[in-house]
Amino acid sequence: MRVAVTGGGGFLGSHLCEALLRRGDSVVCLDNFSTGDPENIAHLLCNPAFEFQHADVSVSVEIAGRVDAVAHLASPASPPDYLRQPLETLAVGSRGTENALRLALRHDARFILASTSEIYGDPLVHPQEETYWGNVNSLGPRSVYDEAKRYAEAVSAAYRRTHGLDVGIARIFNTYGPRMRPHDGRVVSSFLTQALTGEPLTIYGDGQQTRSFCYVDDLIRGLLALLDSSEMGPFNLGNPVERTVSELAEIVLEMTGSPSEVKYHPLPADDPVRRRPVITRARDVLGWEPEVDITEGLRRTAAYFGARPDRLGAAAAAIRGGQDQTVPLATVTTPAATLQSIPGPASAATGLASAAPGASASGA
């Protein structure tokens, strides 16, 4: 099977590309590295079954030859990214999704959308089943991401109803693992970066808000199961074990042996208080559920961060003292040798560089 992966240079996208290649598929990876990282796919370039295209999916998606499936993962996925790139986030969720859908329609290909638990907003129903319509603020600072994904789901469903396109929708809950950027502003990456560098762990609010943390390998198995099915869903993909942010901080400190203290900051606007997926539909229909224990997953992620001390130190400086909704820019760059091996403009090189005007976001 030949699979096009938009946002394939990002955290989840690169893992999906790798998993597809591992099982014998060929992959066309599209990214512009506005939030992705060339290092994530550098090791795949020597694989003859892997093709990279430097592309802005919000402008167009053109692939020569057959395409059997399209996995649309292109989008910023962390608050600092989509708050810094609000118009690009809306563009990739709307025009980018439409372009990816048209590609699938031209090739009569299976299409899967990487949607998000942000569909549910700050939920009034707990835990969240796929039948819940959500509690979202369409004008709030997080709305650029929430509404982009809600539109992406709506237009994907419309393509299925109108054109009979084989569509599947995954609602992805908090996912962590190697290839996360240590400065991306998500709680796992921030806590690990701070613990490994001796910086205070920053908790927003009282720390009693909850999340459900799914290790990346488990999440990718779920996306593959959805890709291989003919089901639309939507399917919640996440870990149904609910933990408070304070509990996560304790696990990280114990696992790393860090002497870091904990400091508290105001809760950002529209930050959800509770988040936990009901995964009964994914269990029953896709035969999927997470397997990796959080301590083991955090250990693997910490090892990845620790193997990149220069990036870790720069990221610690970027998130020092709390983020106040956005992460300030810092020098966290991809090595020059890696950049030279990646086709496309070298200007899209750093994980922290702001996207150029009109560029789409990439890498869920």
C-alpha positions as CSV (number, residue, x, y, z in Angstrom):
1,M,0.0,0.0,0.0
2,R,1.2,3.5,-0.8
3,V,0.3,6.0,1.9
4,A,0.5,9.8,1.8
5,V,1.1,11.2,5.3
6,T,0.6,15.0,5.7
7,G,2.5,16.4,8.6
8,G,4.8,13.4,8.3
9,G,7.8,15.3,9.7
10,G,6.0,15.9,13.0
11,F,5.9,14.0,16.3
12,L,3.0,11.6,15.4
13,G,3.5,11.8,11.7
14,S,7.1,10.6,11.7
15,H,6.2,7.7,14.0
16,L,3.3,6.8,11.6
17,C,5.7,6.9,8.6
18,E,8.1,4.6,10.3
19,A,5.4,2.2,11.4
20,L,4.0,2.0,7.8
21,L,7.5,1.4,6.4
22,R,8.2,-1.3,9.0
23,R,5.2,-3.3,7.9
24,G,6.1,-3.1,4.2
25,D,4.1,-0.1,2.9
26,S,5.6,2.7,0.9
27,V,5.2,6.3,2.2
28,V,5.0,9.8,0.7
29,C,5.7,12.2,3.5
30,L,4.5,15.8,3.1
31,D,5.6,18.6,5.5
32,N,6.9,22.2,5.6
33,F,8.5,21.9,9.0
34,S,6.6,24.8,10.5
35,T,6.3,22.7,13.6
36,G,7.8,19.4,12.5
37,D,11.5,18.6,12.7
38,P,13.7,17.3,9.9
39,E,15.6,15.1,12.4
40,N,12.4,13.1,12.9
41,I,12.6,11.6,9.3
42,A,16.3,11.9,8.6
43,H,16.8,8.2,9.3
44,L,14.1,7.3,6.8
45,L,15.5,9.1,3.7
46,C,17.7,6.1,2.8
47,N,14.7,3.8,2.6
48,P,13.7,3.4,-1.1
49,A,10.0,3.0,0.0
50,F,10.1,6.5,1.6
51,E,9.6,9.7,-0.4
52,F,9.6,13.2,1.1
53,Q,7.9,16.3,-0.4
54,H,8.4,19.7,1.1
55,A,4.8,21.0,0.8
56,D,2.3,23.4,2.2
57,V,-0.9,21.3,2.3
58,S,-3.0,24.5,2.8
59,V,-2.0,25.5,-0.8
60,S,-2.1,22.2,-2.6
61,V,-1.4,18.5,-2.4
62,E,-0.2,16.9,-5.5
63,I,1.3,13.4,-5.7
64,A,2.4,11.5,-8.8
65,G,1.5,7.9,-9.1
66,R,-1.1,5.9,-7.2
67,V,-2.2,6.7,-3.6
68,D,-3.9,4.0,-1.7
69,A,-4.5,5.9,1.5
70,V,-4.1,9.4,2.9
71,A,-3.4,10.1,6.6
72,H,-4.0,13.8,7.3
73,L,-2.0,14.7,10.4
74,A,-0.8,18.2,9.4
75,S,-1.5,20.8,12.1
76,P,0.1,22.4,15.1
77,A,-0.9,20.4,18.1
78,S,0.4,22.2,21.2
79,P,-1.1,25.5,22.5
80,P,2.1,27.5,22.1
81,D,2.3,26.5,18.4
82,Y,-1.3,27.2,17.5
83,L,-1.5,30.4,19.6
84,R,1.6,31.6,17.7
85,Q,0.2,30.6,14.3
86,P,-3.6,31.1,14.6
87,L,-4.3,31.8,10.9
88,E,-2.1,29.0,9.7
89,T,-3.8,26.6,12.1
90,L,-7.2,27.5,10.8
91,A,-5.9,27.2,7.2
92,V,-4.5,23.7,7.6
93,G,-7.7,22.5,9.4
94,S,-9.9,23.9,6.6
95,R,-8.1,24.3,3.2
96,G,-5.5,21.7,4.1
97,T,-8.1,19.1,5.0
98,E,-10.0,19.9,1.8
99,N,-6.9,19.5,-0.3
100,A,-6.1,16.2,1.4
101,L,-9.6,15.0,0.9
102,R,-9.5,15.9,-2.8
103,L,-6.3,13.9,-3.1
104,A,-8.0,10.9,-1.6
105,L,-11.0,11.3,-3.8
106,R,-8.9,11.5,-7.0
107,H,-7.3,8.2,-6.1
108,D,-10.3,6.5,-4.5
109,A,-8.1,6.1,-1.5
110,R,-8.9,5.5,2.2
111,F,-8.7,8.8,4.2
112,I,-8.1,9.1,7.9
113,L,-8.2,12.4,9.8
114,A,-6.2,13.0,13.0
115,S,-8.7,14.9,15.0
116,T,-8.4,15.7,18.7
117,S,-10.0,15.5,22.1
118,E,-10.1,19.3,21.9
119,I,-13.4,18.6,20.0
120,Y,-14.9,18.2,23.5
121,G,-13.6,21.5,24.8
122,D,-13.9,21.9,28.5
123,P,-16.3,19.0,28.8
124,L,-19.5,19.0,30.9
125,V,-19.7,15.3,30.5
126,H,-17.1,13.0,32.0
127,P,-15.6,10.7,30.8
128,Q,-16.0,11.6,27.1
129,E,-17.7,9.3,24.7
130,E,-17.8,10.0,20.9
131,T,-21.5,10.8,21.1
132,Y,-20.7,13.9,23.3
133,W,-20.9,17.1,21.2
134,G,-18.6,19.2,23.5
135,N,-18.5,22.4,25.4
136,V,-16.3,24.8,23.3
137,N,-15.7,28.6,23.1
138,S,-15.6,29.5,19.5
139,L,-14.1,32.9,20.2
140,G,-11.5,32.0,22.8
141,P,-7.7,31.8,22.3
142,R,-7.8,28.0,21.8
143,S,-10.7,28.2,19.3
144,V,-8.3,28.4,16.3
145,Y,-7.3,24.8,17.0
146,D,-10.6,23.5,18.3
147,E,-12.7,24.9,15.5
148,A,-10.2,24.0,12.8
149,K,-10.5,20.3,13.9
150,R,-14.3,20.5,14.2
151,Y,-14.5,21.8,10.7
152,A,-12.0,19.1,9.5
153,E,-14.4,16.5,11.0
154,A,-17.4,18.1,9.4
155,V,-15.9,18.4,5.9
156,S,-14.6,14.8,6.1
157,A,-18.0,13.5,7.0
158,A,-19.5,15.6,4.2
159,Y,-17.1,14.0,1.7
160,R,-18.2,10.6,2.9
161,R,-21.9,11.4,2.5
162,T,-21.6,13.3,-0.8
163,H,-18.9,11.4,-2.6
164,G,-18.8,8.1,-0.8
165,L,-15.2,8.6,0.2
166,D,-13.8,6.0,2.6
167,V,-13.3,8.3,5.6
168,G,-12.1,7.5,9.2
169,I,-11.8,9.9,12.1
170,A,-9.6,9.5,15.1
171,R,-10.0,11.8,18.1
172,I,-6.5,11.8,19.7
173,F,-6.1,12.4,23.4
174,N,-2.8,13.5,25.1
175,T,0.0,11.5,23.5
176,Y,3.7,11.6,24.5
177,G,6.9,9.9,23.6
178,P,10.2,10.3,21.8
179,R,10.3,13.0,19.1
180,M,8.2,15.4,21.1
181,R,10.0,18.7,21.1
182,P,11.2,19.5,24.6
183,H,10.0,23.1,24.2
184,D,6.5,22.4,22.7
185,G,4.6,23.5,25.8
186,R,2.8,20.3,26.5
187,V,2.8,19.1,30.1
188,V,4.8,15.9,29.6
189,S,7.6,17.6,27.6
190,S,7.7,20.6,29.9
191,F,7.9,18.4,33.1
192,L,10.6,16.2,31.6
193,T,12.7,19.1,30.4
194,Q,12.4,20.9,33.7
195,A,13.2,17.8,35.8
196,L,16.2,16.8,33.6
197,T,17.7,20.3,33.9
198,G,16.9,21.0,37.5
199,E,14.4,23.7,36.7
200,P,11.2,24.1,38.8
201,L,8.2,22.2,37.4
202,T,5.5,24.6,36.3
203,I,2.0,23.6,37.2
204,Y,-0.9,25.7,36.0
205,G,-3.9,26.1,38.3
206,D,-4.0,23.9,41.4
207,G,-2.7,20.8,39.6
208,Q,-5.9,18.9,40.1
209,Q,-7.0,19.1,36.5
210,T,-6.7,15.7,34.9
211,R,-5.4,14.3,31.6
212,S,-5.0,10.8,30.2
213,F,-1.6,10.1,28.8
214,C,-1.1,7.7,25.9
215,Y,2.4,6.5,24.8
216,V,3.1,7.2,21.1
217,D,3.6,3.5,20.1
218,D,0.1,2.7,21.4
219,L,-1.4,5.6,19.6
220,I,0.2,4.7,16.3
221,R,-1.2,1.1,16.6
222,G,-4.6,2.7,16.9
223,L,-4.1,4.9,13.8
224,L,-3.0,1.8,11.8
225,A,-6.0,-0.1,12.9
226,L,-8.2,2.7,11.8
227,L,-6.4,3.0,8.5
228,D,-6.8,-0.7,7.8
229,S,-10.5,-0.6,8.5
230,S,-13.4,0.8,6.5
231,E,-14.9,2.4,9.6
232,M,-15.7,6.1,9.9
233,G,-16.0,6.5,13.7
234,P,-15.2,8.8,15.2
235,F,-12.9,6.8,17.5
236,N,-11.4,8.1,20.7
237,L,-7.8,7.1,20.8
238,G,-6.2,7.6,24.2
239,N,-5.4,6.1,27.5
240,P,-8.5,5.7,29.8
241,V,-6.4,6.0,32.9
242,E,-7.0,9.5,34.3
243,R,-4.3,11.3,36.3
244,T,-4.0,14.7,37.8
245,V,-1.2,17.1,36.6
246,S,0.2,17.0,40.2
247,E,0.3,13.2,40.1
248,L,2.2,13.4,36.8
249,A,4.7,15.8,38.3
250,E,5.3,13.3,41.2
251,I,5.8,10.5,38.8
252,V,8.3,12.5,36.7
253,L,10.3,13.6,39.7
254,E,10.5,10.1,41.1
255,M,11.4,8.5,37.8
256,T,14.1,11.0,37.0
257,G,15.4,11.4,40.5
258,S,15.3,15.2,40.0
259,P,15.7,17.7,42.9
260,S,13.4,20.2,41.1
261,E,10.7,21.9,43.1
262,V,7.2,22.6,41.9
263,K,5.9,26.1,41.2
264,Y,2.3,27.1,40.4
265,H,1.0,29.6,37.8
266,P,-2.4,30.8,36.7
267,L,-4.5,28.4,34.7
268,P,-4.7,29.5,30.9
269,A,-8.0,30.6,29.4
270,D,-10.3,27.7,28.4
271,D,-7.9,25.0,29.6
272,P,-10.1,21.9,30.2
273,V,-10.4,20.8,33.8
274,R,-11.0,17.1,33.2
275,R,-10.2,14.9,30.2
276,R,-10.5,11.1,29.9
277,P,-11.6,9.1,26.9
278,V,-14.1,6.3,26.7
279,I,-12.5,3.8,24.3
280,T,-15.1,1.1,24.2
281,R,-15.8,1.8,20.5
282,A,-12.1,1.5,19.6
283,R,-11.8,-1.8,21.7
284,D,-14.9,-3.3,20.2
285,V,-14.5,-2.2,16.5
286,L,-10.8,-1.8,16.0
287,G,-9.5,-4.3,18.6
288,W,-7.3,-1.5,20.1
289,E,-6.3,-0.4,23.6
290,P,-3.1,1.1,25.0
291,E,-0.5,-1.2,26.6
292,V,2.5,0.8,27.7
293,D,2.7,1.8,31.3
294,I,3.2,5.5,32.0
295,T,6.4,5.0,33.9
296,E,8.0,3.0,31.1
297,G,6.7,5.5,28.5
298,L,8.2,8.4,30.5
299,R,11.5,6.5,30.9
300,R,11.8,6.1,27.1
301,T,10.9,9.7,26.5
302,A,13.3,11.0,29.1
303,A,16.1,9.0,27.5
304,Y,15.3,10.6,24.2
305,F,15.4,14.1,25.7
306,G,18.6,13.3,27.6
307,A,20.4,12.2,24.5
308,R,20.0,15.8,23.1
309,P,21.5,18.0,25.8
310,D,21.9,21.1,23.6
311,R,18.2,21.1,22.7
312,L,17.2,20.3,26.2
313,G,19.2,23.2,27.7
314,A,17.8,25.6,25.1
315,A,14.3,24.4,25.7
316,A,14.6,24.8,29.5
317,A,15.6,28.4,28.9
318,A,12.5,28.9,26.6
319,I,10.0,27.6,29.2
320,R,11.6,29.0,32.3
321,G,9.3,30.9,34.6
322,G,6.0,29.8,33.1
323,Q,4.7,30.2,29.6
324,D,1.7,32.5,29.9
325,Q,0.0,30.9,26.9
326,T,2.9,31.1,24.5
327,V,6.5,29.8,24.5
328,P,9.1,32.5,23.7
329,L,11.4,31.7,20.8
330,A,14.8,30.2,21.6
331,T,17.6,28.7,19.7
332,V,16.7,25.1,19.4
333,T,18.0,24.1,16.0
334,T,18.3,21.0,13.9
335,P,22.0,20.1,13.1
336,A,23.2,21.4,9.8
337,A,24.1,17.9,8.5
338,T,20.5,16.8,9.1
339,L,19.1,19.8,7.3
340,Q,21.3,19.2,4.3
341,S,19.9,15.7,3.8
342,I,16.3,16.9,3.7
343,P,14.9,18.1,0.3
344,G,13.3,21.5,0.3
345,P,13.9,25.0,1.6
346,A,16.5,25.1,4.4
347,S,14.7,28.0,5.9
348,A,12.1,25.7,7.4
349,A,14.8,24.3,9.7
350,T,14.2,25.0,13.3
351,G,11.6,23.7,15.6
352,L,11.1,27.1,17.1
353,A,11.1,29.3,14.0
354,S,7.9,31.1,13.3
355,A,6.2,30.0,10.1
356,A,6.5,32.2,7.1
357,P,3.4,34.1,6.0
358,G,1.0,31.7,4.3
359,A,2.8,28.6,5.4
360,S,0.8,25.7,6.7
361,A,1.4,24.1,10.0
362,S,2.6,20.5,10.2
363,G,3.2,17.6,12.4
364,A,0.5,16.6,14.8
